Amino acid sequence: MTPGLLAALHGRCFTLPRPWSAAEFAALLDSPHVFLLARPQGFVLGRAAADEAELLTLAVSPDARRRGIARGLVAEFAATSRARGATRAFLEVAADNGPARALYAAAGWRQAGLRRRYYGPDLDAIVMELPLDGRQEGG
């Protein structure tokens, strides 16, 4: 997927937080440690450096949701991050995005923190963490 196609799909998926531009996707894809996992109707963009990974964004076309695409991309993100040496992964998700929070929780992600007003004056972000080394939190 080109930065333009990524931005177009992202724009169909997000209003708040705001969708990313083609230039922002191009800059991220040129960054060290960033990886893209894409399907015709969705993608996940991640970054893995040292022993940590970050799920930067996940987008699935609104007309293709509830078909397991996001679930598969989240699993592939974890596997790719693990293969790149990460032992834990993080992400931020809008506090009011119940479907995304449920998706991540079902994949083993747990709330690790809160970033107040991260997406704007009235929208917090939930920080979630996923152990990638086979150990559960506290284990």
Long-range contacts (C-beta under 8 A, 24 or more apart in sequence): 1-36, 1-38, 1-43, 3-29, 6-36, 6-38, 6-43, 6-45, 6-59, 9-42, 9-43, 9-59, 9-61, 10-57, 10-59, 12-59, 12-61, 12-62, 13-59, 13-60, 13-61, 13-62, 14-59, 16-94, 16-119, 16-120, 16-123, 17-94, 17-119, 17-120, 17-123, 20-57, 28-56, 33-84, 35-80, 35-84, 37-73, 37-76, 37-77, 37-80, 39-69, 39-72, 39-73, 41-69, 42-69, 42-70, 42-73, 43-73, 44-73, 44-74, 44-76, 44-77, 46-77, 46-80, 46-81, 46-89, 48-80, 48-81, 48-84, 48-85, 48-86, 50-85, 50-86, 51-85, 51-86, 51-87, 51-88, 52-86, 52-87, 52-88, 52-89, 52-90, 53-77, 53-81, 53-84, 53-86, 53-88, 53-89, 53-90, 53-132, 54-89, 54-90, 54-91, 55-89, 55-90, 55-91, 56-91, 58-100, 70-103, 71-103, 71-106, 71-107, 74-103, 74-104, 74-107, 75-107, 78-107, 78-130, 78-132, 81-132, 82-132, 82-133, 86-132, 87-131, 87-132, 87-133, 88-129, 88-130, 88-131, 88-132, 88-133, 89-129, 89-130, 89-132, 90-127, 90-128, 90-129, 90-130, 91-127, 91-128, 92-118, 92-125, 92-126, 92-127, 92-128, 93-125, 93-126, 93-128, 94-119, 94-123, 94-124, 94-125, 94-126, 95-123, 95-124, 95-125, 95-126, 96-123, 101-126, 101-128, 104-128, 104-130, 110-137
